[in-house]
Amino acid sequence: MQITFDMRDLARILPALESVADEAARKEAAGGMVDAARQIAEQNFRSPRLRPAEWPPLAEATIAGFSEERRKAHERRVRQAERMRKPRPDPRPLIDESHLIKSLSVAHVREDGAKLVSSTTYAGFHQFGSEKRPGRPPARPFVPVTGKWGGELEPTPAAEERMRRAGERALRRSAGEAGFEVRG
């Protein structure tokens, strides 16, 4: 799976990006912005707070196939949810051996954008669901973007804000290294 973040399309996130003359600074800003999206994606495996959409619960057949260790952890979360009066426990879908989480990286950084990539063959199916077999697996989006597979993707508002701040930090760092003081 590759999700391209084109900074020209995200000009509203970081207007200063176009005014910076140094290509290296623009590349650093683009890489930092996409890395912020990667960090949110990694957090989304463990916390529903920044997910682009709510994840459906695991199927009973999936839970039945858990290893003994994972089943015990699931039962602990069920008891904890009951004690805390939560509607349902967090079954930690998509986390088994953490291959998908560890597969995310920033690649192909250019001055006008970068890609968030996963080295797994199944990341796209988990992010967007399957078109050939609707609902199997159900979409459990972890990358903070909205849109359909193969279509136009937009960062979520929370991701857009974090990406903007990451880009600004990178530009401030580059300006400081060049001897300029950035205020505001």
PyMOL commands that place a pseudoatom at each C-alpha (Angstrom):
pseudoatom trace, name=CA, resn=MET, resi=1, chain=A, elem=C, hetatm=0, pos=[0.000, 0.000, 0.000]
pseudoatom trace, name=CA, resn=GLN, resi=2, chain=A, elem=C, hetatm=0, pos=[1.263, 3.474, -0.893]
pseudoatom trace, name=CA, resn=ILE, resi=3, chain=A, elem=C, hetatm=0, pos=[-0.497, 6.687, 0.010]
pseudoatom trace, name=CA, resn=THR, resi=4, chain=A, elem=C, hetatm=0, pos=[0.992, 9.736, -1.647]
pseudoatom trace, name=CA, resn=PHE, resi=5, chain=A, elem=C, hetatm=0, pos=[0.874, 13.074, 0.113]
pseudoatom trace, name=CA, resn=ASP, resi=6, chain=A, elem=C, hetatm=0, pos=[1.425, 15.755, -2.514]
pseudoatom trace, name=CA, resn=MET, resi=7, chain=A, elem=C, hetatm=0, pos=[2.323, 19.018, -0.829]
pseudoatom trace, name=CA, resn=ARG, resi=8, chain=A, elem=C, hetatm=0, pos=[1.032, 21.028, -3.800]
pseudoatom trace, name=CA, resn=ASP, resi=9, chain=A, elem=C, hetatm=0, pos=[-2.402, 19.561, -3.045]
pseudoatom trace, name=CA, resn=LEU, resi=10, chain=A, elem=C, hetatm=0, pos=[-1.893, 20.305, 0.635]
pseudoatom trace, name=CA, resn=ALA, resi=11, chain=A, elem=C, hetatm=0, pos=[-0.907, 23.950, 0.121]
pseudoatom trace, name=CA, resn=ARG, resi=12, chain=A, elem=C, hetatm=0, pos=[-3.613, 25.004, 2.574]
pseudoatom trace, name=CA, resn=ILE, resi=13, chain=A, elem=C, hetatm=0, pos=[-1.792, 22.980, 5.244]
pseudoatom trace, name=CA, resn=LEU, resi=14, chain=A, elem=C, hetatm=0, pos=[1.493, 24.782, 4.883]
pseudoatom trace, name=CA, resn=PRO, resi=15, chain=A, elem=C, hetatm=0, pos=[1.418, 27.929, 2.715]
pseudoatom trace, name=CA, resn=ALA, resi=16, chain=A, elem=C, hetatm=0, pos=[4.979, 28.778, 3.727]
pseudoatom trace, name=CA, resn=LEU, resi=17, chain=A, elem=C, hetatm=0, pos=[6.235, 25.656, 1.962]
pseudoatom trace, name=CA, resn=GLU, resi=18, chain=A, elem=C, hetatm=0, pos=[6.067, 27.343, -1.440]
pseudoatom trace, name=CA, resn=SER, resi=19, chain=A, elem=C, hetatm=0, pos=[7.862, 30.468, -0.241]
pseudoatom trace, name=CA, resn=VAL, resi=20, chain=A, elem=C, hetatm=0, pos=[10.918, 28.601, 1.025]
pseudoatom trace, name=CA, resn=ALA, resi=21, chain=A, elem=C, hetatm=0, pos=[13.632, 28.713, -1.607]
pseudoatom trace, name=CA, resn=ASP, resi=22, chain=A, elem=C, hetatm=0, pos=[15.769, 25.864, -0.274]
pseudoatom trace, name=CA, resn=GLU, resi=23, chain=A, elem=C, hetatm=0, pos=[14.914, 22.461, -1.803]
pseudoatom trace, name=CA, resn=ALA, resi=24, chain=A, elem=C, hetatm=0, pos=[16.438, 20.616, 1.163]
pseudoatom trace, name=CA, resn=ALA, resi=25, chain=A, elem=C, hetatm=0, pos=[14.157, 22.515, 3.565]
pseudoatom trace, name=CA, resn=ARG, resi=26, chain=A, elem=C, hetatm=0, pos=[11.099, 21.660, 1.467]
pseudoatom trace, name=CA, resn=LYS, resi=27, chain=A, elem=C, hetatm=0, pos=[12.130, 17.990, 1.387]
pseudoatom trace, name=CA, resn=GLU, resi=28, chain=A, elem=C, hetatm=0, pos=[12.633, 17.969, 5.157]
pseudoatom trace, name=CA, resn=ALA, resi=29, chain=A, elem=C, hetatm=0, pos=[9.237, 19.612, 5.659]
pseudoatom trace, name=CA, resn=ALA, resi=30, chain=A, elem=C, hetatm=0, pos=[7.508, 17.137, 3.330]
pseudoatom trace, name=CA, resn=GLY, resi=31, chain=A, elem=C, hetatm=0, pos=[9.156, 14.161, 5.046]
pseudoatom trace, name=CA, resn=GLY, resi=32, chain=A, elem=C, hetatm=0, pos=[8.278, 15.516, 8.484]
pseudoatom trace, name=CA, resn=MET, resi=33, chain=A, elem=C, hetatm=0, pos=[4.666, 16.066, 7.499]
pseudoatom trace, name=CA, resn=VAL, resi=34, chain=A, elem=C, hetatm=0, pos=[4.224, 12.532, 6.178]
pseudoatom trace, name=CA, resn=ASP, resi=35, chain=A, elem=C, hetatm=0, pos=[6.055, 11.123, 9.197]
pseudoatom trace, name=CA, resn=ALA, resi=36, chain=A, elem=C, hetatm=0, pos=[3.433, 12.838, 11.381]
pseudoatom trace, name=CA, resn=ALA, resi=37, chain=A, elem=C, hetatm=0, pos=[0.754, 10.909, 9.449]
pseudoatom trace, name=CA, resn=ARG, resi=38, chain=A, elem=C, hetatm=0, pos=[2.762, 7.695, 9.981]
pseudoatom trace, name=CA, resn=GLN, resi=39, chain=A, elem=C, hetatm=0, pos=[2.909, 8.319, 13.721]
pseudoatom trace, name=CA, resn=ILE, resi=40, chain=A, elem=C, hetatm=0, pos=[-0.861, 8.841, 13.879]
pseudoatom trace, name=CA, resn=ALA, resi=41, chain=A, elem=C, hetatm=0, pos=[-1.384, 5.627, 11.893]
pseudoatom trace, name=CA, resn=GLU, resi=42, chain=A, elem=C, hetatm=0, pos=[0.730, 3.698, 14.407]
pseudoatom trace, name=CA, resn=GLN, resi=43, chain=A, elem=C, hetatm=0, pos=[-1.245, 5.201, 17.301]
pseudoatom trace, name=CA, resn=ASN, resi=44, chain=A, elem=C, hetatm=0, pos=[-4.514, 4.243, 15.624]
pseudoatom trace, name=CA, resn=PHE, resi=45, chain=A, elem=C, hetatm=0, pos=[-3.800, 0.549, 16.114]
pseudoatom trace, name=CA, resn=ARG, resi=46, chain=A, elem=C, hetatm=0, pos=[-4.012, 0.986, 19.885]
pseudoatom trace, name=CA, resn=SER, resi=47, chain=A, elem=C, hetatm=0, pos=[-6.334, 3.949, 20.340]
pseudoatom trace, name=CA, resn=PRO, resi=48, chain=A, elem=C, hetatm=0, pos=[-9.554, 4.821, 18.504]
pseudoatom trace, name=CA, resn=ARG, resi=49, chain=A, elem=C, hetatm=0, pos=[-9.184, 8.546, 19.230]
pseudoatom trace, name=CA, resn=LEU, resi=50, chain=A, elem=C, hetatm=0, pos=[-7.708, 9.628, 15.870]
pseudoatom trace, name=CA, resn=ARG, resi=51, chain=A, elem=C, hetatm=0, pos=[-9.029, 6.887, 13.576]
pseudoatom trace, name=CA, resn=PRO, resi=52, chain=A, elem=C, hetatm=0, pos=[-10.757, 8.184, 10.449]
pseudoatom trace, name=CA, resn=ALA, resi=53, chain=A, elem=C, hetatm=0, pos=[-13.721, 5.862, 11.132]
pseudoatom trace, name=CA, resn=GLU, resi=54, chain=A, elem=C, hetatm=0, pos=[-14.867, 3.495, 13.859]
pseudoatom trace, name=CA, resn=TRP, resi=55, chain=A, elem=C, hetatm=0, pos=[-13.685, -0.081, 13.458]
pseudoatom trace, name=CA, resn=PRO, resi=56, chain=A, elem=C, hetatm=0, pos=[-16.282, -2.853, 13.379]
pseudoatom trace, name=CA, resn=PRO, resi=57, chain=A, elem=C, hetatm=0, pos=[-15.954, -5.495, 16.111]
pseudoatom trace, name=CA, resn=LEU, resi=58, chain=A, elem=C, hetatm=0, pos=[-14.141, -8.729, 15.393]
pseudoatom trace, name=CA, resn=ALA, resi=59, chain=A, elem=C, hetatm=0, pos=[-16.201, -11.644, 14.144]
pseudoatom trace, name=CA, resn=GLU, resi=60, chain=A, elem=C, hetatm=0, pos=[-16.767, -14.493, 16.604]
pseudoatom trace, name=CA, resn=ALA, resi=61, chain=A, elem=C, hetatm=0, pos=[-14.972, -16.843, 14.185]
pseudoatom trace, name=CA, resn=THR, resi=62, chain=A, elem=C, hetatm=0, pos=[-11.913, -14.576, 14.337]
pseudoatom trace, name=CA, resn=ILE, resi=63, chain=A, elem=C, hetatm=0, pos=[-11.931, -14.543, 18.131]
pseudoatom trace, name=CA, resn=ALA, resi=64, chain=A, elem=C, hetatm=0, pos=[-12.305, -18.343, 18.149]
pseudoatom trace, name=CA, resn=GLY, resi=65, chain=A, elem=C, hetatm=0, pos=[-9.093, -18.580, 16.119]
pseudoatom trace, name=CA, resn=PHE, resi=66, chain=A, elem=C, hetatm=0, pos=[-7.026, -16.561, 18.618]
pseudoatom trace, name=CA, resn=SER, resi=67, chain=A, elem=C, hetatm=0, pos=[-3.996, -18.120, 20.222]
pseudoatom trace, name=CA, resn=GLU, resi=68, chain=A, elem=C, hetatm=0, pos=[-4.401, -19.030, 23.896]
pseudoatom trace, name=CA, resn=GLU, resi=69, chain=A, elem=C, hetatm=0, pos=[-2.375, -15.989, 24.959]
pseudoatom trace, name=CA, resn=ARG, resi=70, chain=A, elem=C, hetatm=0, pos=[-4.391, -13.618, 22.795]
pseudoatom trace, name=CA, resn=ARG, resi=71, chain=A, elem=C, hetatm=0, pos=[-7.686, -15.168, 23.920]
pseudoatom trace, name=CA, resn=LYS, resi=72, chain=A, elem=C, hetatm=0, pos=[-6.748, -14.585, 27.582]
pseudoatom trace, name=CA, resn=ALA, resi=73, chain=A, elem=C, hetatm=0, pos=[-5.849, -10.963, 26.806]
pseudoatom trace, name=CA, resn=HIS, resi=74, chain=A, elem=C, hetatm=0, pos=[-9.187, -10.557, 25.028]
pseudoatom trace, name=CA, resn=GLU, resi=75, chain=A, elem=C, hetatm=0, pos=[-11.066, -11.997, 28.011]
pseudoatom trace, name=CA, resn=ARG, resi=76, chain=A, elem=C, hetatm=0, pos=[-9.198, -9.588, 30.323]
pseudoatom trace, name=CA, resn=ARG, resi=77, chain=A, elem=C, hetatm=0, pos=[-10.286, -6.660, 28.145]
pseudoatom trace, name=CA, resn=VAL, resi=78, chain=A, elem=C, hetatm=0, pos=[-13.896, -7.922, 28.186]
pseudoatom trace, name=CA, resn=ARG, resi=79, chain=A, elem=C, hetatm=0, pos=[-13.878, -8.027, 32.008]
pseudoatom trace, name=CA, resn=GLN, resi=80, chain=A, elem=C, hetatm=0, pos=[-12.243, -4.602, 32.182]
pseudoatom trace, name=CA, resn=ALA, resi=81, chain=A, elem=C, hetatm=0, pos=[-14.847, -3.136, 29.806]
pseudoatom trace, name=CA, resn=GLU, resi=82, chain=A, elem=C, hetatm=0, pos=[-17.638, -4.584, 31.942]
pseudoatom trace, name=CA, resn=ARG, resi=83, chain=A, elem=C, hetatm=0, pos=[-16.116, -3.075, 35.107]
pseudoatom trace, name=CA, resn=MET, resi=84, chain=A, elem=C, hetatm=0, pos=[-15.735, 0.311, 33.421]
pseudoatom trace, name=CA, resn=ARG, resi=85, chain=A, elem=C, hetatm=0, pos=[-19.210, 0.033, 31.844]
pseudoatom trace, name=CA, resn=LYS, resi=86, chain=A, elem=C, hetatm=0, pos=[-17.856, 0.456, 28.336]
pseudoatom trace, name=CA, resn=PRO, resi=87, chain=A, elem=C, hetatm=0, pos=[-20.116, -0.699, 25.489]
pseudoatom trace, name=CA, resn=ARG, resi=88, chain=A, elem=C, hetatm=0, pos=[-17.561, -3.231, 24.277]
pseudoatom trace, name=CA, resn=PRO, resi=89, chain=A, elem=C, hetatm=0, pos=[-13.922, -4.088, 24.866]
pseudoatom trace, name=CA, resn=ASP, resi=90, chain=A, elem=C, hetatm=0, pos=[-11.136, -3.009, 22.563]
pseudoatom trace, name=CA, resn=PRO, resi=91, chain=A, elem=C, hetatm=0, pos=[-10.280, -6.359, 20.924]
pseudoatom trace, name=CA, resn=ARG, resi=92, chain=A, elem=C, hetatm=0, pos=[-7.208, -4.909, 19.225]
pseudoatom trace, name=CA, resn=PRO, resi=93, chain=A, elem=C, hetatm=0, pos=[-8.052, -5.878, 15.659]
pseudoatom trace, name=CA, resn=LEU, resi=94, chain=A, elem=C, hetatm=0, pos=[-5.102, -5.832, 13.273]
pseudoatom trace, name=CA, resn=ILE, resi=95, chain=A, elem=C, hetatm=0, pos=[-2.601, -6.473, 16.064]
pseudoatom trace, name=CA, resn=ASP, resi=96, chain=A, elem=C, hetatm=0, pos=[-1.340, -10.004, 16.232]
pseudoatom trace, name=CA, resn=GLU, resi=97, chain=A, elem=C, hetatm=0, pos=[2.395, -9.947, 15.765]
pseudoatom trace, name=CA, resn=SER, resi=98, chain=A, elem=C, hetatm=0, pos=[2.533, -6.210, 14.903]
pseudoatom trace, name=CA, resn=HIS, resi=99, chain=A, elem=C, hetatm=0, pos=[3.801, -6.773, 11.344]
pseudoatom trace, name=CA, resn=LEU, resi=100, chain=A, elem=C, hetatm=0, pos=[1.419, -4.196, 9.886]
pseudoatom trace, name=CA, resn=ILE, resi=101, chain=A, elem=C, hetatm=0, pos=[2.338, -1.529, 12.453]
pseudoatom trace, name=CA, resn=LYS, resi=102, chain=A, elem=C, hetatm=0, pos=[6.050, -2.091, 11.905]
pseudoatom trace, name=CA, resn=SER, resi=103, chain=A, elem=C, hetatm=0, pos=[5.675, -2.067, 8.115]
pseudoatom trace, name=CA, resn=LEU, resi=104, chain=A, elem=C, hetatm=0, pos=[4.772, 1.635, 7.852]
pseudoatom trace, name=CA, resn=SER, resi=105, chain=A, elem=C, hetatm=0, pos=[7.464, 4.002, 6.614]
pseudoatom trace, name=CA, resn=VAL, resi=106, chain=A, elem=C, hetatm=0, pos=[7.964, 7.270, 4.772]
pseudoatom trace, name=CA, resn=ALA, resi=107, chain=A, elem=C, hetatm=0, pos=[9.476, 6.875, 1.306]
pseudoatom trace, name=CA, resn=HIS, resi=108, chain=A, elem=C, hetatm=0, pos=[10.120, 8.751, -1.935]
pseudoatom trace, name=CA, resn=VAL, resi=109, chain=A, elem=C, hetatm=0, pos=[10.557, 12.105, -0.197]
pseudoatom trace, name=CA, resn=ARG, resi=110, chain=A, elem=C, hetatm=0, pos=[10.721, 14.970, -2.681]
pseudoatom trace, name=CA, resn=GLU, resi=111, chain=A, elem=C, hetatm=0, pos=[10.405, 18.688, -2.182]
pseudoatom trace, name=CA, resn=ASP, resi=112, chain=A, elem=C, hetatm=0, pos=[6.754, 18.557, -3.213]
pseudoatom trace, name=CA, resn=GLY, resi=113, chain=A, elem=C, hetatm=0, pos=[5.620, 15.432, -1.370]
pseudoatom trace, name=CA, resn=ALA, resi=114, chain=A, elem=C, hetatm=0, pos=[6.290, 11.995, 0.008]
pseudoatom trace, name=CA, resn=LYS, resi=115, chain=A, elem=C, hetatm=0, pos=[4.654, 8.576, 0.316]
pseudoatom trace, name=CA, resn=LEU, resi=116, chain=A, elem=C, hetatm=0, pos=[3.499, 6.640, 3.329]
pseudoatom trace, name=CA, resn=VAL, resi=117, chain=A, elem=C, hetatm=0, pos=[4.105, 2.994, 2.444]
pseudoatom trace, name=CA, resn=SER, resi=118, chain=A, elem=C, hetatm=0, pos=[3.546, -0.410, 3.971]
pseudoatom trace, name=CA, resn=SER, resi=119, chain=A, elem=C, hetatm=0, pos=[5.677, -3.369, 2.997]
pseudoatom trace, name=CA, resn=THR, resi=120, chain=A, elem=C, hetatm=0, pos=[2.807, -5.787, 3.690]
pseudoatom trace, name=CA, resn=THR, resi=121, chain=A, elem=C, hetatm=0, pos=[0.560, -7.054, 0.905]
pseudoatom trace, name=CA, resn=TYR, resi=122, chain=A, elem=C, hetatm=0, pos=[-2.603, -6.699, 2.996]
pseudoatom trace, name=CA, resn=ALA, resi=123, chain=A, elem=C, hetatm=0, pos=[-2.389, -3.134, 4.362]
pseudoatom trace, name=CA, resn=GLY, resi=124, chain=A, elem=C, hetatm=0, pos=[-4.690, -1.741, 1.673]
pseudoatom trace, name=CA, resn=PHE, resi=125, chain=A, elem=C, hetatm=0, pos=[-7.368, -4.339, 2.413]
pseudoatom trace, name=CA, resn=HIS, resi=126, chain=A, elem=C, hetatm=0, pos=[-7.394, -3.373, 6.076]
pseudoatom trace, name=CA, resn=GLN, resi=127, chain=A, elem=C, hetatm=0, pos=[-7.360, 0.372, 5.317]
pseudoatom trace, name=CA, resn=PHE, resi=128, chain=A, elem=C, hetatm=0, pos=[-10.085, 0.344, 2.659]
pseudoatom trace, name=CA, resn=GLY, resi=129, chain=A, elem=C, hetatm=0, pos=[-11.775, -3.073, 2.816]
pseudoatom trace, name=CA, resn=SER, resi=130, chain=A, elem=C, hetatm=0, pos=[-12.117, -5.330, -0.199]
pseudoatom trace, name=CA, resn=GLU, resi=131, chain=A, elem=C, hetatm=0, pos=[-14.000, -4.445, -3.380]
pseudoatom trace, name=CA, resn=LYS, resi=132, chain=A, elem=C, hetatm=0, pos=[-14.120, -8.041, -4.612]
pseudoatom trace, name=CA, resn=ARG, resi=133, chain=A, elem=C, hetatm=0, pos=[-15.381, -9.441, -1.314]
pseudoatom trace, name=CA, resn=PRO, resi=134, chain=A, elem=C, hetatm=0, pos=[-17.246, -6.571, 0.388]
pseudoatom trace, name=CA, resn=GLY, resi=135, chain=A, elem=C, hetatm=0, pos=[-16.990, -6.759, 4.150]
pseudoatom trace, name=CA, resn=ARG, resi=136, chain=A, elem=C, hetatm=0, pos=[-14.222, -9.397, 4.090]
pseudoatom trace, name=CA, resn=PRO, resi=137, chain=A, elem=C, hetatm=0, pos=[-12.169, -8.009, 5.648]
pseudoatom trace, name=CA, resn=PRO, resi=138, chain=A, elem=C, hetatm=0, pos=[-14.153, -4.986, 6.762]
pseudoatom trace, name=CA, resn=ALA, resi=139, chain=A, elem=C, hetatm=0, pos=[-12.398, -1.670, 6.415]
pseudoatom trace, name=CA, resn=ARG, resi=140, chain=A, elem=C, hetatm=0, pos=[-10.528, -0.701, 9.556]
pseudoatom trace, name=CA, resn=PRO, resi=141, chain=A, elem=C, hetatm=0, pos=[-8.792, 2.508, 8.471]
pseudoatom trace, name=CA, resn=PHE, resi=142, chain=A, elem=C, hetatm=0, pos=[-5.647, 3.268, 10.413]
pseudoatom trace, name=CA, resn=VAL, resi=143, chain=A, elem=C, hetatm=0, pos=[-3.965, 5.828, 8.132]
pseudoatom trace, name=CA, resn=PRO, resi=144, chain=A, elem=C, hetatm=0, pos=[-5.562, 9.208, 8.937]
pseudoatom trace, name=CA, resn=VAL, resi=145, chain=A, elem=C, hetatm=0, pos=[-7.107, 9.834, 5.516]
pseudoatom trace, name=CA, resn=THR, resi=146, chain=A, elem=C, hetatm=0, pos=[-10.625, 9.756, 4.152]
pseudoatom trace, name=CA, resn=GLY, resi=147, chain=A, elem=C, hetatm=0, pos=[-11.661, 8.626, 0.701]
pseudoatom trace, name=CA, resn=LYS, resi=148, chain=A, elem=C, hetatm=0, pos=[-11.850, 5.444, -1.346]
pseudoatom trace, name=CA, resn=TRP, resi=149, chain=A, elem=C, hetatm=0, pos=[-9.140, 3.110, -2.575]
pseudoatom trace, name=CA, resn=GLY, resi=150, chain=A, elem=C, hetatm=0, pos=[-7.758, 4.432, -5.851]
pseudoatom trace, name=CA, resn=GLY, resi=151, chain=A, elem=C, hetatm=0, pos=[-9.597, 7.724, -5.408]
pseudoatom trace, name=CA, resn=GLU, resi=152, chain=A, elem=C, hetatm=0, pos=[-8.833, 11.114, -3.967]
pseudoatom trace, name=CA, resn=LEU, resi=153, chain=A, elem=C, hetatm=0, pos=[-7.668, 10.895, -0.351]
pseudoatom trace, name=CA, resn=GLU, resi=154, chain=A, elem=C, hetatm=0, pos=[-7.762, 13.732, 2.162]
pseudoatom trace, name=CA, resn=PRO, resi=155, chain=A, elem=C, hetatm=0, pos=[-6.046, 13.879, 5.554]
pseudoatom trace, name=CA, resn=THR, resi=156, chain=A, elem=C, hetatm=0, pos=[-8.413, 13.973, 8.519]
pseudoatom trace, name=CA, resn=PRO, resi=157, chain=A, elem=C, hetatm=0, pos=[-8.604, 17.371, 10.266]
pseudoatom trace, name=CA, resn=ALA, resi=158, chain=A, elem=C, hetatm=0, pos=[-6.495, 16.122, 13.205]
pseudoatom trace, name=CA, resn=ALA, resi=159, chain=A, elem=C, hetatm=0, pos=[-3.866, 14.713, 10.829]
pseudoatom trace, name=CA, resn=GLU, resi=160, chain=A, elem=C, hetatm=0, pos=[-3.891, 17.890, 8.767]
pseudoatom trace, name=CA, resn=GLU, resi=161, chain=A, elem=C, hetatm=0, pos=[-3.174, 19.965, 11.880]
pseudoatom trace, name=CA, resn=ARG, resi=162, chain=A, elem=C, hetatm=0, pos=[-0.352, 17.680, 13.070]
pseudoatom trace, name=CA, resn=MET, resi=163, chain=A, elem=C, hetatm=0, pos=[1.148, 17.566, 9.599]
pseudoatom trace, name=CA, resn=ARG, resi=164, chain=A, elem=C, hetatm=0, pos=[1.034, 21.364, 9.383]
pseudoatom trace, name=CA, resn=ARG, resi=165, chain=A, elem=C, hetatm=0, pos=[2.798, 21.712, 12.751]
pseudoatom trace, name=CA, resn=ALA, resi=166, chain=A, elem=C, hetatm=0, pos=[5.445, 19.131, 11.751]
pseudoatom trace, name=CA, resn=GLY, resi=167, chain=A, elem=C, hetatm=0, pos=[6.100, 20.996, 8.503]
pseudoatom trace, name=CA, resn=GLU, resi=168, chain=A, elem=C, hetatm=0, pos=[6.371, 24.310, 10.327]
pseudoatom trace, name=CA, resn=ARG, resi=169, chain=A, elem=C, hetatm=0, pos=[8.855, 22.811, 12.811]
pseudoatom trace, name=CA, resn=ALA, resi=170, chain=A, elem=C, hetatm=0, pos=[10.990, 21.510, 9.947]
pseudoatom trace, name=CA, resn=LEU, resi=171, chain=A, elem=C, hetatm=0, pos=[10.918, 24.875, 8.183]
pseudoatom trace, name=CA, resn=ARG, resi=172, chain=A, elem=C, hetatm=0, pos=[11.792, 26.725, 11.402]
pseudoatom trace, name=CA, resn=ARG, resi=173, chain=A, elem=C, hetatm=0, pos=[14.690, 24.327, 11.976]
pseudoatom trace, name=CA, resn=SER, resi=174, chain=A, elem=C, hetatm=0, pos=[15.966, 24.866, 8.424]
pseudoatom trace, name=CA, resn=ALA, resi=175, chain=A, elem=C, hetatm=0, pos=[15.591, 28.647, 8.689]
pseudoatom trace, name=CA, resn=GLY, resi=176, chain=A, elem=C, hetatm=0, pos=[17.479, 28.617, 12.005]
pseudoatom trace, name=CA, resn=GLU, resi=177, chain=A, elem=C, hetatm=0, pos=[20.286, 26.554, 10.516]
pseudoatom trace, name=CA, resn=ALA, resi=178, chain=A, elem=C, hetatm=0, pos=[20.516, 29.090, 7.675]
pseudoatom trace, name=CA, resn=GLY, resi=179, chain=A, elem=C, hetatm=0, pos=[20.869, 31.929, 10.202]
pseudoatom trace, name=CA, resn=PHE, resi=180, chain=A, elem=C, hetatm=0, pos=[17.347, 33.320, 10.027]
pseudoatom trace, name=CA, resn=GLU, resi=181, chain=A, elem=C, hetatm=0, pos=[15.158, 33.979, 13.030]
pseudoatom trace, name=CA, resn=VAL, resi=182, chain=A, elem=C, hetatm=0, pos=[11.528, 32.918, 12.659]
pseudoatom trace, name=CA, resn=ARG, resi=183, chain=A, elem=C, hetatm=0, pos=[8.989, 34.665, 14.848]
pseudoatom trace, name=CA, resn=GLY, resi=184, chain=A, elem=C, hetatm=0, pos=[5.355, 33.840, 15.436]
for i in range(1, 184): cmd.bond("trace and resi %d" % i, "trace and resi %d" % (i + 1))
show_as sticks, trace
zoom trace
